[in-house]
Amino acid sequence: MPLAGFAYETCRSNPTSSSRRFRRKRRIANVKINISTTLNDRTLEVSVYPNQTLLEFLRDDLCLKGSVEGCGVGVCGSCTVLVDNRPVSSCLMLATDAAGKRITTIEGLGRNGALDPVQEAFLKHQAFQCGYCTPGMIMAVKGLLLNNPHPTESQARDYLSGNLCRCGTYVEVLAAVQELAGR
């Protein structure tokens, strides 16, 4: 089924992870499920494999490469997206479970070429180094602030405990959260 009512073209690039390439080989041949979802404020009607993760669908089918696979088992937080304004590890969620849900990826945060306030705060506080965890961390912070606009540092630490940063930018991330919480 072609992408209906959506500006993204079907991705023609190869899967970027060896684990995803392996999983794709195990796809149920010619069996797809039609779903309707909202992705980055746009209605989307697509066909997905029953065992395809949301991360695979976003990266491999829609070429939305902002969410990355760090661990593939929901531990690192690199693949975090918002599902109905709650942070979710997209490597654990099946694409079929996105039916009827509102999905927001890092690509959907900014509006009209402007960065989201969370992205601006990350830049201001230099809350990134290599950048691998940054999209997932930003999405987790966005989810935190949507559900608790004025978190304490302790609440922020607890909320972000599912996001790993191997470069150690936690102090800068917490500074960005505290600035946003003070607004």
N, CA, C and O of each residue as an XYZ file, in Angstrom:
732
protein
N       0.855     -1.168      0.000
C       0.000      0.000      0.000
C       0.904      1.234      0.000
O       1.802      1.334      0.836
N       0.685      2.161     -0.911
C       1.502      3.376     -0.917
C       1.178      4.246      0.291
O       0.133      4.094      0.923
N       2.077      5.141      0.590
C       1.860      6.060      1.697
C       0.803      7.070      1.296
O       0.999      7.828      0.345
N      -0.300      7.092      1.998
C      -1.396      7.987      1.659
C      -1.388      9.194      2.587
O      -1.283      9.043      3.805
N      -1.498     10.382      2.022
C      -1.600     11.593      2.818
C      -0.343     11.925      3.590
O      -0.411     12.504      4.674
N       0.804     11.564      3.043
C       2.049     11.751      3.768
C       3.113     12.252      2.823
O       3.164     11.823      1.670
N       3.965     13.149      3.283
C       4.954     13.784      2.422
C       6.211     12.944      2.229
O       6.972     13.194      1.294
N       6.451     11.951      3.091
C       7.660     11.153      2.955
C       7.488     10.124      1.849
O       6.429      9.513      1.709
N       8.532      9.945      1.076
C       8.508      8.889      0.078
C       8.928      7.593      0.750
O       9.553      7.601      1.811
N       8.578      6.486      0.122
C       9.025      5.213      0.635
C      10.540      5.159      0.549
O      11.123      5.520     -0.473
N      11.169      4.714      1.606
C      12.628      4.666      1.665
C      13.144      3.552      0.771
O      12.637      2.430      0.796
N      14.141      3.871     -0.007
C      14.726      2.882     -0.897
C      16.130      2.476     -0.462
O      16.796      1.702     -1.150
N      16.576      2.988      0.665
C      17.909      2.630      1.139
C      17.860      1.287      1.859
O      16.800      0.827      2.285
N      19.008      0.682      1.981
C      19.102     -0.597      2.670
C      19.001     -0.384      4.174
O      19.356      0.683      4.675
N      18.520     -1.392      4.897
C      18.523     -1.287      6.348
C      19.932     -0.996      6.839
O      20.905     -1.467      6.250
N      20.046     -0.232      7.900
C      21.358      0.218      8.352
C      21.935     -0.625      9.474
O      23.058     -0.369      9.907
N      21.224     -1.596      9.947
C      21.720     -2.411     11.044
C      21.726     -3.875     10.639
O      20.765     -4.367     10.048
N      22.803     -4.563     10.958
C      22.877     -5.982     10.610
C      21.776     -6.769     11.305
O      21.256     -7.729     10.737
N      21.412     -6.382     12.519
C      20.347     -7.106     13.210
C      19.011     -6.904     12.500
O      18.199     -7.827     12.433
N      18.778     -5.701     11.970
C      17.536     -5.469     11.224
C      17.553     -6.234      9.910
O      16.524     -6.766      9.492
N      18.707     -6.297      9.254
C      18.777     -7.060      8.002
C      18.449     -8.520      8.276
O      17.757     -9.163      7.486
N      18.944     -9.044      9.394
C      18.656    -10.423      9.757
C      17.165    -10.603     10.026
O      16.559    -11.564      9.552
N      16.572     -9.680     10.787
C      15.147     -9.785     11.096
C      14.296     -9.666      9.842
O      13.285    -10.354      9.709
N      14.701     -8.793      8.916
C      13.920     -8.616      7.701
C      13.827     -9.930      6.929
O      12.802    -10.202      6.304
N      14.874    -10.744      6.962
C      14.853    -12.029      6.268
C      13.792    -12.946      6.855
O      13.304    -13.850      6.178
N      13.437    -12.717      8.103
C      12.438    -13.549      8.760
C      11.026    -13.004      8.586
O      10.097    -13.504      9.222
N      10.843    -12.001      7.749
C       9.514    -11.429      7.536
C       8.573    -12.481      6.952
O       8.983    -13.369      6.205
N       7.332    -12.352      7.310
C       6.314    -13.224      6.754
C       6.056    -12.741      5.335
O       5.592    -11.620      5.125
N       6.359    -13.590      4.367
C       6.304    -13.198      2.959
C       4.907    -12.728      2.561
O       3.909    -13.407      2.802
N       4.867    -11.558      1.951
C       3.646    -10.991      1.373
C       2.486    -10.830      2.354
O       1.343    -10.668      1.927
N       2.752    -10.870      3.639
C       1.692    -10.667      4.621
C       1.945     -9.323      5.290
O       2.938     -9.138      5.994
N       1.039     -8.403      5.061
C       1.145     -7.089      5.683
C      -0.196     -6.713      6.290
O      -1.248     -7.209      5.886
N      -0.129     -5.831      7.264
C      -1.325     -5.352      7.948
C      -1.456     -3.859      7.677
O      -0.493     -3.107      7.828
N      -2.635     -3.440      7.281
C      -2.889     -2.019      7.042
C      -3.148     -1.326      8.377
O      -3.931     -1.801      9.200
N      -2.473     -0.193      8.575
C      -2.703      0.596      9.785
C      -2.876      2.060      9.410
O      -2.413      2.518      8.365
N      -3.553      2.771     10.287
C      -3.690      4.219     10.170
C      -3.160      4.809     11.467
O      -3.564      4.400     12.556
N      -2.259      5.765     11.346
C      -1.651      6.385     12.514
C      -1.372      7.847     12.214
O      -1.504      8.287     11.072
N      -0.994      8.582     13.215
C      -0.571      9.967     13.021
C       0.908     10.034     13.347
O       1.326      9.709     14.458
N       1.694     10.455     12.377
C       3.139     10.554     12.545
C       3.560     11.988     12.306
O       3.375     12.526     11.214
N       4.128     12.605     13.332
C       4.574     13.997     13.235
C       3.467     14.911     12.715
O       3.682     15.735     11.827
N       2.285     14.743     13.289
C       1.095     15.550     12.993
C       0.538     15.352     11.593
O      -0.196     16.206     11.097
N       0.866     14.258     10.960
C       0.303     13.943      9.639
C      -0.328     12.559      9.682
O       0.250     11.617     10.224
N      -1.512     12.449      9.109
C      -2.178     11.158      9.055
C      -1.469     10.282      8.039
O      -1.093     10.730      6.957
N      -1.297      9.029      8.412
C      -0.541      8.091      7.598
C      -1.290      6.774      7.530
O      -1.698      6.232      8.558
N      -1.471      6.257      6.323
C      -2.063      4.940      6.138
C      -1.066      4.106      5.363
O      -0.710      4.430      4.230
N      -0.615      3.015      5.995
C       0.436      2.182      5.409
C       0.168      0.716      5.690
O      -0.716      0.356      6.467
N       0.954     -0.111      5.036
C       0.961     -1.543      5.311
C       2.286     -1.887      5.966
O       3.346     -1.487      5.485
N       2.225     -2.624      7.059
C       3.435     -3.010      7.783
C       3.418     -4.519      8.019
O       2.362     -5.150      8.038
N       4.606     -5.076      8.198
C       4.708     -6.492      8.530
C       4.280     -6.702      9.981
O       4.499     -5.829     10.820
N       3.675     -7.846     10.285
C       3.222     -8.088     11.656
C       4.353     -8.105     12.683
O       4.128     -7.782     13.849
N       5.568     -8.480     12.266
C       6.681     -8.555     13.211
C       7.705     -7.442     13.003
O       8.851     -7.567     13.436
N       7.309     -6.367     12.350
C       8.191     -5.224     12.107
C       8.094     -4.255     13.285
O       6.997     -3.890     13.707
N       9.244     -3.844     13.809
C       9.214     -2.882     14.911
C       8.937     -1.481     14.368
O       9.115     -1.202     13.182
N       8.503     -0.624     15.262
C       8.275      0.769     14.878
C       9.579      1.401     14.408
O       9.578      2.183     13.457
N      10.688      1.074     15.060
C      11.989      1.603     14.649
C      12.334      1.180     13.225
O      12.781      2.005     12.429
N      12.133     -0.083     12.899
C      12.403     -0.560     11.540
C      11.524      0.169     10.534
O      11.993      0.573      9.470
N      10.254      0.334     10.870
C       9.336      1.025      9.969
C       9.783      2.461      9.735
O       9.829      2.922      8.594
N      10.112      3.172     10.814
C      10.527      4.576     10.684
C      11.797      4.704      9.857
O      11.867      5.531      8.948
N      12.795      3.896     10.164
C      14.097      4.021      9.503
C      14.100      3.415      8.098
O      14.550      4.047      7.143
N      13.600      2.196      7.983
C      13.741      1.465      6.726
C      12.659      1.785      5.708
O      12.933      1.805      4.508
N      11.442      2.036      6.158
C      10.355      2.307      5.218
C      10.165      3.795      4.952
O       9.860      4.184      3.825
N      10.339      4.634      5.972
C      10.095      6.070      5.812
C      11.365      6.905      5.742
O      11.293      8.116      5.534
N      12.527      6.282      5.911
C      13.819      6.995      5.888
C      13.910      8.077      6.959
O      14.598      9.078      6.759
N      13.242      7.901      8.073
C      13.375      8.811      9.209
C      14.499      8.256     10.076
O      14.272      7.370     10.900
N      15.686      8.765      9.895
C      16.891      8.187     10.491
C      17.265      8.799     11.838
O      18.307      8.449     12.392
N      16.450      9.700     12.382
C      16.781     10.340     13.648
C      16.790      9.384     14.822
O      17.646      9.499     15.699
N      15.865      8.450     14.863
C      15.844      7.431     15.913
C      16.812      6.335     15.503
O      16.740      5.819     14.387
N      17.716      5.980     16.404
C      18.745      5.000     16.056
C      18.666      3.789     16.973
O      18.191      3.877     18.105
N      19.139      2.662     16.467
C      19.165      1.440     17.264
C      20.502      1.347     17.976
O      21.549      1.206     17.344
N      20.454      1.427     19.291
C      21.676      1.303     20.070
C      21.849     -0.097     20.614
O      22.937     -0.670     20.540
N      20.776     -0.653     21.163
C      20.880     -1.968     21.797
C      19.904     -2.981     21.204
O      20.196     -4.176     21.184
N      18.760     -2.524     20.727
C      17.757     -3.426     20.170
C      16.923     -4.151     21.210
O      16.081     -4.977     20.858
N      17.144     -3.853     22.495
C      16.397     -4.533     23.551
C      15.759     -3.562     24.547
O      15.348     -3.979     25.630
N      15.672     -2.287     24.201
C      14.973     -1.315     25.035
C      15.719     -0.829     26.256
O      15.094     -0.352     27.203
N      17.039     -0.936     26.266
C      17.817     -0.549     27.436
C      18.458      0.824     27.290
O      18.582      1.544     28.281
N      18.868      1.211     26.082
C      19.710      2.408     25.927
C      18.935      3.704     25.706
O      19.444      4.773     26.043
N      17.730      3.650     25.154
C      16.938      4.855     24.929
C      17.255      5.611     23.655
O      16.641      6.647     23.398
N      18.195      5.132     22.844
C      18.564      5.841     21.611
C      17.427      5.900     20.600
O      17.392      6.793     19.752
N      16.511      4.967     20.685
C      15.414      4.893     19.714
C      14.121      5.513     20.244
O      13.050      5.268     19.688
N      14.202      6.303     21.300
C      13.007      6.853     21.942
C      12.213      7.760     21.009
O      12.762      8.662     20.376
N      10.921      7.501     20.938
C       9.960      8.364     20.246
C       8.815      8.607     21.226
O       8.712      7.928     22.248
N       7.969      9.560     20.917
C       6.789      9.791     21.751
C       5.592      9.099     21.127
O       5.319      9.264     19.938
N       4.885      8.329     21.925
C       3.640      7.690     21.511
C       2.567      8.252     22.429
O       2.556      7.985     23.631
N       1.674      9.028     21.851
C       0.660      9.738     22.642
C       1.317     10.514     23.791
O       0.857     10.480     24.933
N       2.405     11.213     23.451
C       3.171     12.077     24.362
C       3.906     11.340     25.476
O       4.315     11.967     26.454
N       4.081     10.049     25.356
C       4.846      9.269     26.326
C       6.059      8.663     25.628
O       5.922      8.126     24.529
N       7.253      8.734     26.244
C       8.442      8.149     25.625
C       8.338      6.626     25.545
O       7.954      5.961     26.507
N       8.689      6.098     24.380
C       8.630      4.661     24.133
C       9.884      4.254     23.375
O      10.346      4.983     22.496
N      10.438      3.092     23.711
C      11.549      2.534     22.940
C      10.970      1.936     21.664
O      10.285      0.914     21.706
N      11.245      2.569     20.540
C      10.647      2.117     19.279
C      11.212      0.787     18.808
O      10.643      0.166     17.911
N      12.325      0.331     19.394
C      12.864     -0.983     19.035
C      12.039     -2.105     19.656
O      12.143     -3.255     19.228
N      11.222     -1.789     20.657
C      10.394     -2.797     21.326
C       8.937     -2.775     20.878
O       8.220     -3.760     21.056
N       8.500     -1.675     20.303
C       7.095     -1.527     19.906
C       6.907     -2.019     18.478
O       7.648     -1.630     17.576
N       5.921     -2.867     18.282
C       5.608     -3.304     16.926
C       4.933     -2.171     16.165
O       4.165     -1.396     16.735
N       5.226     -2.084     14.885
C       4.620     -1.044     14.050
C       3.100     -1.179     14.041
O       2.391     -0.176     13.954
N       2.598     -2.398     14.130
C       1.143     -2.594     14.147
C       0.508     -1.958     15.382
O      -0.656     -1.560     15.344
N       1.263     -1.862     16.473
C       0.740     -1.247     17.697
C       0.640      0.271     17.592
O       0.087      0.917     18.482
N       1.167      0.841     16.520
C       1.063      2.287     16.301
C      -0.296      2.674     15.725
O      -0.606      3.860     15.616
N      -1.100      1.694     15.361
C      -2.416      1.974     14.791
C      -3.245      2.797     15.769
O      -3.407      2.431     16.933
N      -3.766      3.913     15.274
C      -4.605      4.776     16.086
C      -3.857      5.636     17.094
O      -4.480      6.350     17.880
N      -2.548      5.578     17.080
C      -1.738      6.342     18.034
C      -1.147      7.578     17.364
O      -1.116      7.687     16.138
N      -0.680      8.504     18.194
C       0.010      9.703     17.714
C       1.496      9.536     18.009
O       1.908      9.514     19.169
N       2.290      9.420     16.962
C       3.728      9.194     17.076
C       4.453     10.496     16.745
O       4.134     11.164     15.761
N       5.431     10.848     17.577
C       6.282     12.004     17.296
C       7.727     11.541     17.335
O       8.166     10.930     18.310
N       8.468     11.836     16.267
C       9.891     11.521     16.194
C      10.681     12.818     16.309
O      10.103     13.906     16.307
N      11.981     12.704     16.408
C      12.836     13.888     16.486
C      12.632     14.786     15.270
O      12.750     16.007     15.373
N      12.329     14.193     14.128
C      12.106     14.981     12.913
C      10.838     15.823     12.993
O      10.695     16.798     12.254
N       9.920     15.459     13.878
C       8.653     16.170     13.990
C       8.597     17.218     15.090
O       7.543     17.812     15.314
N       9.704     17.459     15.780
C       9.665     18.422     16.887
C       9.644     19.870     16.429
O       8.783     20.638     16.859
N      10.556     20.250     15.582
C      10.642     21.643     15.139
C       9.460     22.037     14.270
O       8.826     21.188     13.643
N       9.172     23.315     14.238
C       8.061     23.830     13.428
C       8.551     24.963     12.547
O       9.243     25.865     13.016
N       8.196     24.918     11.274
C       8.516     25.988     10.319
C       9.999     26.343     10.317
O      10.366     27.517     10.264
N      10.831     25.337     10.374
C      12.271     25.557     10.326
C      12.901     25.980     11.636
O      14.118     26.153     11.708
N      12.097     26.150     12.676
C      12.616     26.554     13.990
C      12.776     25.319     14.872
O      12.011     24.361     14.765
N      13.762     25.355     15.728
C      13.973     24.258     16.662
C      12.939     24.299     17.779
O      12.421     25.361     18.126
N      12.650     23.146     18.329
C      11.812     23.033     19.512
C      12.595     23.597     20.704
O      13.824     23.532     20.702
N      11.926     24.145     21.715
C      12.641     24.663     22.886
C      13.582     23.640     23.542
O      14.629     24.017     24.067
N      13.220     22.367     23.515
C      14.110     21.345     24.081
C      15.394     21.262     23.263
O      16.485     21.180     23.827
N      15.270     21.284     21.942
C      16.456     21.260     21.087
C      17.320     22.499     21.320
O      18.546     22.402     21.374
N      16.683     23.657     21.458
C      17.428     24.897     21.723
C      18.183     24.818     23.048
O      19.333     25.248     23.139
N      17.533     24.267     24.074
C      18.184     24.145     25.383
C      19.366     23.179     25.317
O      20.389     23.412     25.961
N      19.237     22.109     24.552
C      20.359     21.177     24.392
C      21.536     21.877     23.724
O      22.685     21.675     24.119
N      21.259     22.693     22.722
C      22.339     23.440     22.071
C      22.975     24.436     23.037
O      24.199     24.517     23.134
N      22.153     25.184     23.743
C      22.655     26.206     24.664
C      23.563     25.600     25.735
O      24.593     26.177     26.082
N      23.175     24.437     26.254
C      23.928     23.805     27.341
C      24.930     22.764     26.837
O      25.557     22.065     27.633
N      25.077     22.664     25.528
C      25.983     21.691     24.905
C      25.762     20.298     25.495
O      26.701     19.633     25.934
N      24.513     19.882     25.492
C      24.113     18.616     26.113
C      24.266     17.437     25.156
O      23.392     16.575     25.068
N      25.365     17.413     24.458
C      25.659     16.307     23.543
C      27.144     16.331     23.232
O      27.793     17.371     23.341
N      27.678     15.184     22.844
C      29.052     15.132     22.348
C      29.042     14.406     21.015
O      29.111     15.038     19.961
N      28.955     13.080     21.054
C      28.987     12.348     19.782
C      27.654     12.464     19.053
O      27.611     12.355     17.827
N      26.572     12.683     19.784
C      25.262     12.874     19.174
C      24.441     11.614     18.996
O      23.285     11.696     18.582
N      25.001     10.448     19.294
C      24.264      9.206     19.048
C      23.014      9.100     19.917
O      21.951      8.713     19.430
N      23.134      9.437     21.183
C      21.996      9.321     22.096
C      21.098     10.554     22.066
O      19.988     10.526     22.598
N      21.568     11.628     21.451
C      20.891     12.924     21.551
C      19.427     12.900     21.108
O      18.583     13.421     21.837
N      19.078     12.321     19.946
C      17.658     12.325     19.571
C      16.769     11.631     20.606
O      15.701     12.138     20.948
N      17.206     10.480     21.099
C      16.426      9.772     22.114
C      16.334     10.541     23.412
O      15.289     10.559     24.062
N      17.433     11.180     23.789
C      17.459     11.976     25.024
C      16.516     13.180     24.888
O      15.773     13.496     25.817
N      16.548     13.843     23.736
C      15.657     14.991     23.502
C      14.199     14.555     23.565
O      13.368     15.247     24.154
N      13.884     13.413     22.962
C      12.499     12.939     22.975
C      12.063     12.575     24.394
O      10.916     12.820     24.770
N      12.966     11.994     25.182
C      12.629     11.669     26.571
C      12.385     12.945     27.379
O      11.445     13.010     28.172
N      13.230     13.957     27.177
C      13.042     15.237     27.876
C      11.727     15.878     27.448
O      10.997     16.413     28.284
N      11.421     15.830     26.161
C      10.155     16.384     25.670
C       8.976     15.680     26.347
O       8.027     16.329     26.787
N       9.044     14.351     26.425
C       7.992     13.590     27.097
C       7.871     13.946     28.567
O       6.766     14.070     29.094
N       9.010     14.111     29.229
C       9.014     14.514     30.637
C       8.291     15.840     30.816
O       7.417     15.969     31.673
N       8.659     16.826     30.000
C       8.092     18.171     30.154
C       6.625     18.235     29.742
O       5.878     19.060     30.268
N       6.201     17.392     28.823
C       4.781     17.344     28.462
C       3.946     16.784     29.609
O       2.804     17.194     29.815
N       4.525     15.843     30.352
C       3.792     15.192     31.434
C       4.040     15.819     32.800
O       3.252     15.624     33.726
N       5.136     16.573     32.932
C       5.475     17.245     34.188
C       6.265     18.505     33.827
O       7.494     18.457     33.759
N       5.589     19.625     33.595
C       6.260     20.837     33.110
C       7.313     21.421     34.054
O       8.180     22.174     33.610
N       7.255     21.091     35.339
C       8.196     21.666     36.307
C       8.825     20.558     37.166
O       8.610     20.522     38.378
N       9.597     19.657     36.547
C      10.183     18.562     37.328
C      11.338     19.042     38.202
O      12.055     19.980     37.855
N      11.497     18.386     39.329
C      12.679     18.621     40.153
C      13.853     17.900     39.495
O      13.662     17.093     38.586
N      15.061     18.193     39.957
C      16.224     17.494     39.400
C      16.119     15.994     39.654
O      16.476     15.192     38.791
N      15.637     15.617     40.817
C      15.476     14.205     41.155
C      14.476     13.526     40.218
O      14.716     12.412     39.752
N      13.358     14.197     39.945
C      12.367     13.643     39.022
C      12.946     13.514     37.619
O      12.700     12.520     36.936
N      13.711     14.507     37.185
C      14.330     14.459     35.859
C      15.327     13.312     35.778
O      15.350     12.583     34.787
N      16.148     13.142     36.806
C      17.116     12.036     36.825
C      16.397     10.695     36.715
O      16.800      9.819     35.950
N      15.332     10.551     37.489
C      14.573      9.306     37.472
C      13.952      9.064     36.103
O      14.019      7.953     35.577
N      13.354     10.089     35.527
C      12.670      9.971     34.238
C      13.645      9.621     33.126
O      13.305      8.867     32.215
N      14.855     10.163     33.194
C      15.846      9.952     32.137
C      16.741      8.749     32.395
O      17.700      8.530     31.654
N      16.456      7.974     33.414
C      17.312      6.835     33.748
C      17.321      5.760     32.663
O      18.217      4.916     32.646
N      16.360      5.774     31.777
C      16.319      4.810     30.680
C      17.077      5.250     29.445
O      17.044      4.563     28.425
N      17.755      6.377     29.517
C      18.536      6.881     28.384
C      20.012      6.898     28.760
O      20.421      7.593     29.689
N      20.794      6.130     28.032
C      22.230      6.046     28.297
C      22.997      6.998     27.398
O      22.718      7.109     26.204
N      23.974      7.688     27.989
C      24.888      8.538     27.228
C      26.298      8.059     27.537
O      26.798      8.246     28.646
N      26.921      7.454     26.572
C      28.263      6.913     26.782
C      29.316      8.014     26.895
O      30.415      7.769     27.392
N      28.990      9.222     26.440
C      29.933     10.349     26.524
C      29.832     11.079     27.860
O      30.714     11.868     28.198
N      28.781     10.829     28.615
C      28.650     11.413     29.944
C      28.154     12.840     29.989
O      28.665     13.639     30.774
N      27.173     13.186     29.171
C      26.659     14.563     29.158
C      25.470     14.760     30.100
O      24.681     15.686     29.911
N      25.336     13.918     31.091
C      24.177     13.986     31.979
C      24.048     15.333     32.688
O      22.938     15.844     32.836
N      25.152     15.908     33.123
C      25.107     17.195     33.830
C      24.525     18.268     32.915
O      23.691     19.066     33.343
N      24.960     18.286     31.665
C      24.472     19.273     30.701
C      23.003     19.033     30.360
O      22.235     19.984     30.213
N      22.613     17.764     30.233
C      21.209     17.438     29.958
C      20.337     17.916     31.113
O      19.290     18.525     30.889
N      20.757     17.648     32.335
C      19.978     18.091     33.498
C      19.916     19.608     33.587
O      18.900     20.158     34.014
N      20.982     20.293     33.194
C      20.959     21.765     33.176
C      19.932     22.261     32.165
O      19.216     23.227     32.428
N      19.858     21.604     31.011
C      18.862     21.978     29.997
C      17.450     21.750     30.528
O      16.570     22.588     30.335
N      17.234     20.619     31.197
C      15.913     20.316     31.762
C      15.537     21.356     32.810
O      14.406     21.842     32.823
N      16.468     21.698     33.681
C      16.167     22.663     34.742
C      15.852     24.041     34.169
O      14.987     24.746     34.688
N      16.551     24.428     33.099
C      16.223     25.709     32.461
C      14.811     25.677     31.896
O      14.045     26.625     32.072
N      14.467     24.588     31.219
C      13.131     24.464     30.637
C      12.057     24.386     31.722
O      10.961     24.915     31.542
N      12.356     23.743     32.830
C      11.393     23.616     33.928
C      11.145     24.955     34.603
O      10.092     25.160     35.208
N      12.109     25.870     34.506
C      11.960     27.183     35.123
C      11.158     28.164     34.301
O      10.837     29.251     34.782
N      10.826     27.807     33.066
C      10.067     28.720     32.193
C       8.631     28.832     32.619
O       7.857     29.557     31.994
